[in-house]
Amino acid sequence: MTPKQAYDERKRLRIENDLRAEQRRAAGYDREDEMQEQFTRLLNSFERIASVLELWADQQEPRP
């Protein structure tokens, strides 16, 4: 292998490695975004449940 071929091969491998690292970072950000979205949906569900319970409590007739 000539020095130029060796240089080109190292360059190609470095670029591939950088691409894979960027893809892993992007996948990590996607997972973070998905987890954040799920957490937000969970909190919204709790808020809706609390609202329904509050409405139910308001509709109850007081007992003597």
N, C-alpha and C positions, 0 to 999 in steps of 0.2 A: 504494500500500500504506500503510495507516495505521500509526502508530507501534506500536500494540498488535499488529498483524499481523506487523510486522517483528520485534518482540520475541519473539512466539510462534515465528516461523520460526527465529530464532537459537537459541532454547531447544530446539526440536525437533532442529536440526542438532547442537547440543552434546550432547544426550542420545544421538543416534545415533552420534556420534563416540566417546563414552565407552563405549557398548555394544560397538562394533567393537574398541576398544582392549582391553576386558576379554576379549573372545573371542580376540583374538590372544595375550594373556597366558595364558589357559587352554590354548590349543593348544600354547603353548611349554612349559607345565608337563606336559602330556600327553606331548609328545615327550621331555622329560627323564625322566619316569617310565618310558616305554617303553625308552629307551636304558639306563637303570639296570637294568631287568629283563633285557634282553638280555645285558648285561655279567655280571649275576649268573648267568644260565644258562650262559654261556661258562665262567665260573670253576668252576661245578659240574661241567661236562663235563670240564674238565681234572682236577679232583679225582677223578672216577670213573675216568678213564684212568689216573691215577697209582695208584689202588687196584688196578685190574686188573693193571697191570704189576708191582706189588709182590706180588700174589698169585701171578702167573706165576713171578716170580723165586723165591719161597718154595717152589714146587712142583718146581723144577728139581732134578735129582739132581746132587750134586757129582761132578765128574770127577776121577779120580786123577791 
